[in-house]
Amino acid sequence: MPEEPQAVSERPEHPGGITVAAVTRACWILVLVLTATFHFIRGAPVDAWIFLAAGVVLALDALGWLRIPLESPTVRENSSRGLLIGTLIVALTLVLALSPLYGGVDTVLIVGGGVLLVPIIWVGPRGRERAIPPRRAIRRAAIAWSTVIVIGCAWEIVAFFLGHGAPAATTPFPALSDLLDPLIAWPPSRALLIALWLLGGYVLLRRGRQP
């Protein structure tokens, strides 16, 4: 029989009363702190402070010191909502694709949109206890996302050490951003990447808001 979703209160615990959620949250906080430390070492303080701030927010939430007094309604898809969201995605894609790269417009839209979406994705849907999917689904998602993250981090670390003062620094090894820059610099390919990014975010958000 397929596994049924479990409520948060039914999550299994490790010996000593430590929940799986607590262990997972602690691991993510550690990853963010280590990433911030790495960025401080490589001389990128802005990136470091971003990752460190994310780690602090997760730590405050884990301690119960962060509460957003909002309730997010569940998503009930209809034609008017779909048309509105599709129009917004197309408009944002065009604006971001045609605006100067790394300029003020794209910075304001991306940062502002992220800040506005944080309360929506942070709080639980209204009128029901938040449930988690079956363990197999969680395991598959964890393996998939962890693989992508580990490969990306390993690539960036190798690129850093091969290009900054290491004995093998003469070996050319581009960072991921260097590989993506030609695609991002060309407006048509940038528009395609932006559209895929926005659509993917909407699908994840819609999936999480469904009852």
N, C-alpha and C positions, 0 to 999 in steps of 0.2 A: 504494500500500500504506500502511496506517496505520503511524504511527511507533511504534517499540517503546520502552518505558521504558529509560533509561540508568542505569547505576550511577553513584554519585557520582564515582568515579575517572575516568569517561569524560566528564565535563563539558568542554565546549569552553573554550579559554583565549583571552584576548586577547593581542596581541603583548606580549612581555616576561614571559609566564608568569602574568599576573593572571587568575584564573578569574572566570567570570560570577558564581559564588556569592560571591566576595570583594567584587566591585563592588556586588552587591545588598545584602550585609550592611553595607557601608560607608554606602550610601545610607540604610538604615533607621536606623543609628546617628546619622547626621546629622539625620534627621527628628526623632528622639527628643530630641536635644540642642537643636535649634531650638524644638521644642515646649516643652521645659522652660524655655528662656530666655524665651519668650513668657509663660508662666505666672508666672515671677518678675516680669516687667515689669508684668503686670496685677494683681499683688498676691495671687497664689494660691500660696503657697509649698508647701503640701501636695501639690497637683497637680504642681507643678514637680519636687519631689523624687521623686515616683513615676515620672515620665517619665525623669528623669535616672538613677534607679536602673536602670530597664530598659535604658537606653543603655549603662550601665557593664557590666551583665551580658552584653549582646551583644558588647561590646568584649572582655571577658575571654574569652568563648567563642571569638571570632575569633582571639585571640592564643594559644589553646590552654592558657590558664591555668585554665579552668573545666571540671572533669570530674565528672559525677555517676556514682558507682560502682554503677549499677543497670542491669538489662536488662529491658525491657518486653516481656512476651509478646505474640504476635500474637493478635488477637481471633478467636475461633471462636464464632459466635453459636449459642445453643441456647435452648430454651424457658425453662429455669430462669433463665438469665442475663437474658433479655429481660424476664421477669416481675419480677426483682429490680430491674433498672434502671428499669422502668416504675413500680414502687412508690416508688422513691426520688424519681423526678421528680415524681410526684403529691404525695408528702409534703412535699418542698421547696417546691413551688408553693403548697400550702396554708399552710405556716408563713410563707413570705415574704409572701404576699398578706394574711394576717391579722395579722401582727406590725406594730407601729408603724413608720411610714415614717421612714427615716433613724435608726432606733433601734439599740440594742445587738445585738439578735438578728439582724437582717438583715446588719449589718456583720460580725459574727463568722462567719456562714454563708458569705457571699460571699468575704470575705478568706481565711478558713480553707480553703474549697473550692478557691480559686485556688492557694493555697500547696501544697496536697496534690496538685494536678494538674500542677504544674510539672515534677516529675521524670518523670511518665508521658509527657508530650508532648515532653519535651526529649531523652530517650534514644531510641535506635533499637530496633526490634523484635528479639527474640532469634532467633538462629540463621540470619540471612540478612543479606546486604549491603543496606544501604538503597538503594533505587532512586528515581529521580525520574520523573514522568510525561512523556509526549511534550511537545515544545516548544509545539505548538499549544495544548494544555491549559493549560500554564503561562502562555502569553501571554494566553489568554482570562481566566484567573483573575486575573492581574496587572492587566489593564485594568479588570475589574469592580471589584475591591477598591480599586484606585487611584482610580477614579471616585467611589466612595462616600466614601473618605477625603478627597479633594480638595474635594468639595462640602461635606462636614461642616466641614472646617477653614475654608474660605472663608466659610461662613455665620457661624461663631463669630468670625472676625476682623472681619467687617463689623459684627456685632452689638456687638463690643467698641468699635470706633472710633466708631460712631454713638451709643453710650451713655456715653462717657467722655471728655468734654472736647474732642472734635473740633468743628470749626465746624458740622457737621451733627448735633450731639448731640441736637438737639430732635426729630429724626426717630425715631419709635418703630420699633424693629427687635428683636423678641424673640430671645433665645438659644434653641437647641434644647431646653435643659432647661426653659425657661419654657413651651414648646409642649407638652412631654411631661408636665409636672407634673399637669395635670388628669386625664390618663389614668392616671398612676401613683397619684394620690391616691384614685381610686375602686377599691375592692378587686376587683370582677369584672374590670375591664379590666386591672388590675395582674396578676391571676392569669393572664389570657390571655397577656400579654406575657412573664411569667416562664416559662410553659410553653413558649412558642415559643423563648425564649432557651435554655432547658435542652435542649430537643429538638434545636435547631440545633447546640449544642455537642456533644451526644452523637453526632450524625450525622458531624460533622467528625472527632471523635476516633476513631470506629469506622472511618471511611474511611482514616484515617492508620495504623491498627493492622493493617489487613488485609494478608495476604501477597500 
